Amino acid sequence: MPPDNEPKQYDLEERTFEFARDVRAFVRQLPHSLANVEDVKQVVRASGSVGANYIEANEALGKKDFVMHVKICRKEAKESRFFLRLVATDGQTNLEKARSDLVQEATELMNIFGAIFRKSQ
């Protein structure tokens, strides 16, 4: 286990899996409304797609295929962030905190995949 002052090392495949899993746990707690039902469908798809496309990138047939999948990972992380911001929490503090944490993780994943994309050019 790393000391408290060192950044935690992440396996990116595991990190994207945990993001998708955490999104699913979050949306199960949301109030049910017509808008939330539709936004939840989108955020669940997008959050899972981040990890699925990262797996595809790691199995890429070539550099172009790798770069394409990394770009999709970034796009899906950005879409996840968008729909996370849209869902209604009815002001419940615990849900607002969970959403904030997930939005932060989506932003970090966007930045990671953006850096991978830039380094792959």
CNS distance restraints for C-alpha pairs under 8 A (distance, minus, plus):
assign (resid   2 and name CA) (resid   6 and name CA) 6.25 0.50 0.50
assign (resid   2 and name CA) (resid   7 and name CA) 7.71 0.50 0.50
assign (resid   2 and name CA) (resid   8 and name CA) 6.67 0.50 0.50
assign (resid  10 and name CA) (resid  14 and name CA) 7.30 0.50 0.50
assign (resid  10 and name CA) (resid  15 and name CA) 6.34 0.50 0.50
assign (resid  11 and name CA) (resid  15 and name CA) 6.07 0.50 0.50
assign (resid  12 and name CA) (resid  16 and name CA) 6.06 0.50 0.50
assign (resid  13 and name CA) (resid  17 and name CA) 6.27 0.50 0.50
assign (resid  13 and name CA) (resid  51 and name CA) 6.34 0.50 0.50
assign (resid  13 and name CA) (resid  54 and name CA) 6.80 0.50 0.50
assign (resid  13 and name CA) (resid  55 and name CA) 6.93 0.50 0.50
assign (resid  14 and name CA) (resid  18 and name CA) 6.11 0.50 0.50
assign (resid  15 and name CA) (resid  19 and name CA) 6.19 0.50 0.50
assign (resid  16 and name CA) (resid  20 and name CA) 6.34 0.50 0.50
assign (resid  16 and name CA) (resid  48 and name CA) 7.90 0.50 0.50
assign (resid  16 and name CA) (resid  50 and name CA) 6.44 0.50 0.50
assign (resid  16 and name CA) (resid  51 and name CA) 4.75 0.50 0.50
assign (resid  16 and name CA) (resid 109 and name CA) 7.99 0.50 0.50
assign (resid  17 and name CA) (resid  21 and name CA) 6.15 0.50 0.50
assign (resid  17 and name CA) (resid  48 and name CA) 7.43 0.50 0.50
assign (resid  17 and name CA) (resid  51 and name CA) 5.80 0.50 0.50
assign (resid  18 and name CA) (resid  22 and name CA) 5.88 0.50 0.50
assign (resid  19 and name CA) (resid  23 and name CA) 6.13 0.50 0.50
assign (resid  19 and name CA) (resid  47 and name CA) 6.90 0.50 0.50
assign (resid  19 and name CA) (resid 102 and name CA) 7.47 0.50 0.50
assign (resid  19 and name CA) (resid 105 and name CA) 7.35 0.50 0.50
assign (resid  19 and name CA) (resid 106 and name CA) 7.91 0.50 0.50
assign (resid  20 and name CA) (resid  24 and name CA) 6.34 0.50 0.50
assign (resid  20 and name CA) (resid  44 and name CA) 7.20 0.50 0.50
assign (resid  20 and name CA) (resid  47 and name CA) 4.92 0.50 0.50
assign (resid  20 and name CA) (resid  48 and name CA) 5.06 0.50 0.50
assign (resid  20 and name CA) (resid  50 and name CA) 8.00 0.50 0.50
assign (resid  20 and name CA) (resid  51 and name CA) 7.55 0.50 0.50
assign (resid  21 and name CA) (resid  25 and name CA) 6.37 0.50 0.50
assign (resid  22 and name CA) (resid  26 and name CA) 6.11 0.50 0.50
assign (resid  22 and name CA) (resid 102 and name CA) 7.77 0.50 0.50
assign (resid  23 and name CA) (resid  27 and name CA) 6.20 0.50 0.50
assign (resid  23 and name CA) (resid  43 and name CA) 7.69 0.50 0.50
assign (resid  23 and name CA) (resid  44 and name CA) 6.78 0.50 0.50
assign (resid  23 and name CA) (resid  47 and name CA) 7.05 0.50 0.50
assign (resid  23 and name CA) (resid 102 and name CA) 7.11 0.50 0.50
assign (resid  24 and name CA) (resid  28 and name CA) 6.40 0.50 0.50
assign (resid  24 and name CA) (resid  44 and name CA) 6.51 0.50 0.50
assign (resid  25 and name CA) (resid  29 and name CA) 7.12 0.50 0.50
assign (resid  26 and name CA) (resid  30 and name CA) 6.97 0.50 0.50
assign (resid  26 and name CA) (resid  95 and name CA) 7.52 0.50 0.50
assign (resid  26 and name CA) (resid  98 and name CA) 6.98 0.50 0.50
assign (resid  26 and name CA) (resid  99 and name CA) 7.59 0.50 0.50
assign (resid  27 and name CA) (resid  40 and name CA) 6.50 0.50 0.50
assign (resid  29 and name CA) (resid  95 and name CA) 7.73 0.50 0.50
assign (resid  30 and name CA) (resid  36 and name CA) 7.75 0.50 0.50
assign (resid  30 and name CA) (resid  88 and name CA) 7.32 0.50 0.50
assign (resid  30 and name CA) (resid  89 and name CA) 6.01 0.50 0.50
assign (resid  30 and name CA) (resid  95 and name CA) 7.55 0.50 0.50
assign (resid  31 and name CA) (resid  36 and name CA) 7.46 0.50 0.50
assign (resid  31 and name CA) (resid  88 and name CA) 7.25 0.50 0.50
assign (resid  31 and name CA) (resid  89 and name CA) 6.52 0.50 0.50
assign (resid  31 and name CA) (resid  90 and name CA) 7.25 0.50 0.50
assign (resid  32 and name CA) (resid  36 and name CA) 6.22 0.50 0.50
assign (resid  32 and name CA) (resid  37 and name CA) 6.68 0.50 0.50
assign (resid  33 and name CA) (resid  37 and name CA) 6.12 0.50 0.50
assign (resid  34 and name CA) (resid  38 and name CA) 6.59 0.50 0.50
assign (resid  35 and name CA) (resid  39 and name CA) 6.13 0.50 0.50
assign (resid  35 and name CA) (resid  87 and name CA) 7.53 0.50 0.50
assign (resid  36 and name CA) (resid  40 and name CA) 5.67 0.50 0.50
assign (resid  36 and name CA) (resid  87 and name CA) 5.48 0.50 0.50
assign (resid  36 and name CA) (resid  88 and name CA) 6.44 0.50 0.50
assign (resid  37 and name CA) (resid  41 and name CA) 6.39 0.50 0.50
assign (resid  38 and name CA) (resid  42 and name CA) 6.63 0.50 0.50
assign (resid  39 and name CA) (resid  43 and name CA) 6.22 0.50 0.50
assign (resid  39 and name CA) (resid  83 and name CA) 5.93 0.50 0.50
assign (resid  39 and name CA) (resid  84 and name CA) 7.96 0.50 0.50
assign (resid  39 and name CA) (resid  86 and name CA) 7.05 0.50 0.50
assign (resid  39 and name CA) (resid  87 and name CA) 6.17 0.50 0.50
assign (resid  40 and name CA) (resid  44 and name CA) 5.94 0.50 0.50
assign (resid  40 and name CA) (resid  83 and name CA) 7.50 0.50 0.50
assign (resid  40 and name CA) (resid  87 and name CA) 7.18 0.50 0.50
assign (resid  41 and name CA) (resid  45 and name CA) 6.27 0.50 0.50
assign (resid  42 and name CA) (resid  46 and name CA) 6.08 0.50 0.50
assign (resid  42 and name CA) (resid  80 and name CA) 7.67 0.50 0.50
assign (resid  42 and name CA) (resid  83 and name CA) 6.80 0.50 0.50
assign (resid  43 and name CA) (resid  47 and name CA) 5.85 0.50 0.50
assign (resid  43 and name CA) (resid  79 and name CA) 7.36 0.50 0.50
assign (resid  43 and name CA) (resid  80 and name CA) 5.05 0.50 0.50
assign (resid  43 and name CA) (resid  81 and name CA) 7.98 0.50 0.50
assign (resid  43 and name CA) (resid  83 and name CA) 5.45 0.50 0.50
assign (resid  43 and name CA) (resid  84 and name CA) 6.49 0.50 0.50
assign (resid  44 and name CA) (resid  48 and name CA) 6.23 0.50 0.50
assign (resid  44 and name CA) (resid  80 and name CA) 7.83 0.50 0.50
assign (resid  45 and name CA) (resid  49 and name CA) 6.09 0.50 0.50
assign (resid  46 and name CA) (resid  50 and name CA) 6.49 0.50 0.50
assign (resid  46 and name CA) (resid  76 and name CA) 5.09 0.50 0.50
assign (resid  46 and name CA) (resid  77 and name CA) 6.88 0.50 0.50
assign (resid  46 and name CA) (resid  79 and name CA) 6.28 0.50 0.50
assign (resid  46 and name CA) (resid  80 and name CA) 5.32 0.50 0.50
assign (resid  47 and name CA) (resid  51 and name CA) 7.40 0.50 0.50
assign (resid  47 and name CA) (resid  76 and name CA) 6.70 0.50 0.50
assign (resid  47 and name CA) (resid  77 and name CA) 6.53 0.50 0.50
assign (resid  47 and name CA) (resid  80 and name CA) 5.55 0.50 0.50
assign (resid  48 and name CA) (resid  52 and name CA) 6.30 0.50 0.50
assign (resid  49 and name CA) (resid  53 and name CA) 5.83 0.50 0.50
assign (resid  49 and name CA) (resid  73 and name CA) 7.11 0.50 0.50
assign (resid  49 and name CA) (resid  76 and name CA) 6.35 0.50 0.50
assign (resid  50 and name CA) (resid  54 and name CA) 6.30 0.50 0.50
assign (resid  50 and name CA) (resid  72 and name CA) 7.48 0.50 0.50
assign (resid  50 and name CA) (resid  73 and name CA) 4.62 0.50 0.50
assign (resid  50 and name CA) (resid  74 and name CA) 7.37 0.50 0.50
assign (resid  50 and name CA) (resid  76 and name CA) 5.53 0.50 0.50
assign (resid  50 and name CA) (resid  77 and name CA) 6.01 0.50 0.50
assign (resid  51 and name CA) (resid  55 and name CA) 6.29 0.50 0.50
assign (resid  51 and name CA) (resid  73 and name CA) 7.32 0.50 0.50
assign (resid  52 and name CA) (resid  56 and name CA) 6.36 0.50 0.50
assign (resid  53 and name CA) (resid  57 and name CA) 6.02 0.50 0.50
assign (resid  53 and name CA) (resid  69 and name CA) 5.53 0.50 0.50
assign (resid  53 and name CA) (resid  70 and name CA) 7.09 0.50 0.50
assign (resid  53 and name CA) (resid  72 and name CA) 6.75 0.50 0.50
assign (resid  53 and name CA) (resid  73 and name CA) 5.77 0.50 0.50
assign (resid  54 and name CA) (resid  58 and name CA) 6.31 0.50 0.50
assign (resid  54 and name CA) (resid  69 and name CA) 6.65 0.50 0.50
assign (resid  54 and name CA) (resid  70 and name CA) 6.50 0.50 0.50
assign (resid  54 and name CA) (resid  73 and name CA) 6.33 0.50 0.50
assign (resid  55 and name CA) (resid  59 and name CA) 6.45 0.50 0.50
assign (resid  56 and name CA) (resid  60 and name CA) 6.01 0.50 0.50
assign (resid  56 and name CA) (resid  66 and name CA) 7.74 0.50 0.50
assign (resid  56 and name CA) (resid  69 and name CA) 6.58 0.50 0.50
assign (resid  57 and name CA) (resid  65 and name CA) 6.98 0.50 0.50
assign (resid  57 and name CA) (resid  66 and name CA) 4.58 0.50 0.50
assign (resid  57 and name CA) (resid  67 and name CA) 7.38 0.50 0.50
assign (resid  57 and name CA) (resid  68 and name CA) 7.84 0.50 0.50
assign (resid  57 and name CA) (resid  69 and name CA) 5.07 0.50 0.50
assign (resid  57 and name CA) (resid  70 and name CA) 6.22 0.50 0.50
assign (resid  58 and name CA) (resid  66 and name CA) 7.01 0.50 0.50
assign (resid  59 and name CA) (resid  66 and name CA) 7.86 0.50 0.50
assign (resid  60 and name CA) (resid  65 and name CA) 5.39 0.50 0.50
assign (resid  60 and name CA) (resid  66 and name CA) 5.02 0.50 0.50
assign (resid  61 and name CA) (resid  65 and name CA) 6.04 0.50 0.50
assign (resid  61 and name CA) (resid  66 and name CA) 7.36 0.50 0.50
assign (resid  62 and name CA) (resid  66 and name CA) 6.21 0.50 0.50
assign (resid  63 and name CA) (resid  67 and name CA) 6.09 0.50 0.50
assign (resid  64 and name CA) (resid  68 and name CA) 6.09 0.50 0.50
assign (resid  65 and name CA) (resid  69 and name CA) 6.32 0.50 0.50
assign (resid  66 and name CA) (resid  70 and name CA) 6.23 0.50 0.50
assign (resid  67 and name CA) (resid  71 and name CA) 6.15 0.50 0.50
assign (resid  67 and name CA) (resid 117 and name CA) 6.22 0.50 0.50
assign (resid  67 and name CA) (resid 120 and name CA) 6.84 0.50 0.50
assign (resid  68 and name CA) (resid  72 and name CA) 6.32 0.50 0.50
assign (resid  69 and name CA) (resid  73 and name CA) 6.19 0.50 0.50
assign (resid  70 and name CA) (resid  74 and name CA) 6.39 0.50 0.50
assign (resid  70 and name CA) (resid 113 and name CA) 6.05 0.50 0.50
assign (resid  70 and name CA) (resid 114 and name CA) 7.95 0.50 0.50
assign (resid  70 and name CA) (resid 116 and name CA) 7.33 0.50 0.50
assign (resid  70 and name CA) (resid 117 and name CA) 6.30 0.50 0.50
assign (resid  71 and name CA) (resid  75 and name CA) 6.20 0.50 0.50
assign (resid  71 and name CA) (resid 113 and name CA) 7.11 0.50 0.50
assign (resid  71 and name CA) (resid 114 and name CA) 7.42 0.50 0.50
assign (resid  71 and name CA) (resid 117 and name CA) 6.65 0.50 0.50
assign (resid  72 and name CA) (resid  76 and name CA) 6.01 0.50 0.50
assign (resid  73 and name CA) (resid  77 and name CA) 6.13 0.50 0.50
assign (resid  73 and name CA) (resid 110 and name CA) 7.64 0.50 0.50
assign (resid  73 and name CA) (resid 113 and name CA) 6.61 0.50 0.50
assign (resid  74 and name CA) (resid  78 and name CA) 6.20 0.50 0.50
assign (resid  74 and name CA) (resid 109 and name CA) 7.08 0.50 0.50
assign (resid  74 and name CA) (resid 110 and name CA) 4.79 0.50 0.50
assign (resid  74 and name CA) (resid 111 and name CA) 7.71 0.50 0.50
assign (resid  74 and name CA) (resid 113 and name CA) 5.33 0.50 0.50
assign (resid  74 and name CA) (resid 114 and name CA) 6.34 0.50 0.50
assign (resid  75 and name CA) (resid  79 and name CA) 6.19 0.50 0.50
assign (resid  75 and name CA) (resid 110 and name CA) 7.53 0.50 0.50
assign (resid  76 and name CA) (resid  80 and name CA) 6.00 0.50 0.50
assign (resid  77 and name CA) (resid  81 and name CA) 6.26 0.50 0.50
assign (resid  77 and name CA) (resid 106 and name CA) 5.27 0.50 0.50
assign (resid  77 and name CA) (resid 107 and name CA) 7.16 0.50 0.50
assign (resid  77 and name CA) (resid 109 and name CA) 6.35 0.50 0.50
assign (resid  77 and name CA) (resid 110 and name CA) 5.56 0.50 0.50
assign (resid  78 and name CA) (resid  82 and name CA) 6.32 0.50 0.50
assign (resid  78 and name CA) (resid 106 and name CA) 6.72 0.50 0.50
assign (resid  78 and name CA) (resid 107 and name CA) 7.08 0.50 0.50
assign (resid  78 and name CA) (resid 110 and name CA) 6.25 0.50 0.50
assign (resid  79 and name CA) (resid  83 and name CA) 6.33 0.50 0.50
assign (resid  80 and name CA) (resid  84 and name CA) 6.01 0.50 0.50
assign (resid  80 and name CA) (resid 103 and name CA) 7.96 0.50 0.50
assign (resid  80 and name CA) (resid 106 and name CA) 6.67 0.50 0.50
assign (resid  81 and name CA) (resid  85 and name CA) 6.24 0.50 0.50
assign (resid  81 and name CA) (resid 102 and name CA) 7.70 0.50 0.50
assign (resid  81 and name CA) (resid 103 and name CA) 5.24 0.50 0.50
assign (resid  81 and name CA) (resid 106 and name CA) 5.57 0.50 0.50
assign (resid  81 and name CA) (resid 107 and name CA) 6.99 0.50 0.50
assign (resid  82 and name CA) (resid  86 and name CA) 6.51 0.50 0.50
assign (resid  83 and name CA) (resid  87 and name CA) 6.39 0.50 0.50
assign (resid  84 and name CA) (resid  99 and name CA) 6.59 0.50 0.50
assign (resid  84 and name CA) (resid 102 and name CA) 7.58 0.50 0.50
assign (resid  84 and name CA) (resid 103 and name CA) 6.58 0.50 0.50
assign (resid  85 and name CA) (resid  99 and name CA) 7.51 0.50 0.50
assign (resid  85 and name CA) (resid 103 and name CA) 7.31 0.50 0.50
assign (resid  89 and name CA) (resid  95 and name CA) 6.00 0.50 0.50
assign (resid  89 and name CA) (resid  96 and name CA) 6.57 0.50 0.50
assign (resid  91 and name CA) (resid  95 and name CA) 7.69 0.50 0.50
assign (resid  91 and name CA) (resid  96 and name CA) 6.81 0.50 0.50
assign (resid  92 and name CA) (resid  96 and name CA) 6.13 0.50 0.50
assign (resid  93 and name CA) (resid  97 and name CA) 6.19 0.50 0.50
assign (resid  94 and name CA) (resid  98 and name CA) 6.24 0.50 0.50
assign (resid  95 and name CA) (resid  99 and name CA) 5.96 0.50 0.50
assign (resid  96 and name CA) (resid 100 and name CA) 6.09 0.50 0.50
assign (resid  97 and name CA) (resid 101 and name CA) 6.24 0.50 0.50
assign (resid  98 and name CA) (resid 102 and name CA) 6.25 0.50 0.50
assign (resid  99 and name CA) (resid 103 and name CA) 6.03 0.50 0.50
assign (resid 100 and name CA) (resid 104 and name CA) 6.14 0.50 0.50
assign (resid 101 and name CA) (resid 105 and name CA) 6.25 0.50 0.50
assign (resid 102 and name CA) (resid 106 and name CA) 6.10 0.50 0.50
assign (resid 103 and name CA) (resid 107 and name CA) 6.16 0.50 0.50
assign (resid 104 and name CA) (resid 108 and name CA) 6.20 0.50 0.50
assign (resid 105 and name CA) (resid 109 and name CA) 6.12 0.50 0.50
assign (resid 106 and name CA) (resid 110 and name CA) 6.14 0.50 0.50
assign (resid 107 and name CA) (resid 111 and name CA) 6.26 0.50 0.50
assign (resid 108 and name CA) (resid 112 and name CA) 6.13 0.50 0.50
assign (resid 109 and name CA) (resid 113 and name CA) 6.08 0.50 0.50
assign (resid 110 and name CA) (resid 114 and name CA) 5.94 0.50 0.50
assign (resid 111 and name CA) (resid 115 and name CA) 6.12 0.50 0.50
assign (resid 112 and name CA) (resid 116 and name CA) 6.26 0.50 0.50
assign (resid 113 and name CA) (resid 117 and name CA) 6.03 0.50 0.50
assign (resid 114 and name CA) (resid 118 and name CA) 6.21 0.50 0.50
assign (resid 115 and name CA) (resid 119 and name CA) 6.12 0.50 0.50
assign (resid 116 and name CA) (resid 120 and name CA) 6.08 0.50 0.50
assign (resid 117 and name CA) (resid 121 and name CA) 6.62 0.50 0.50
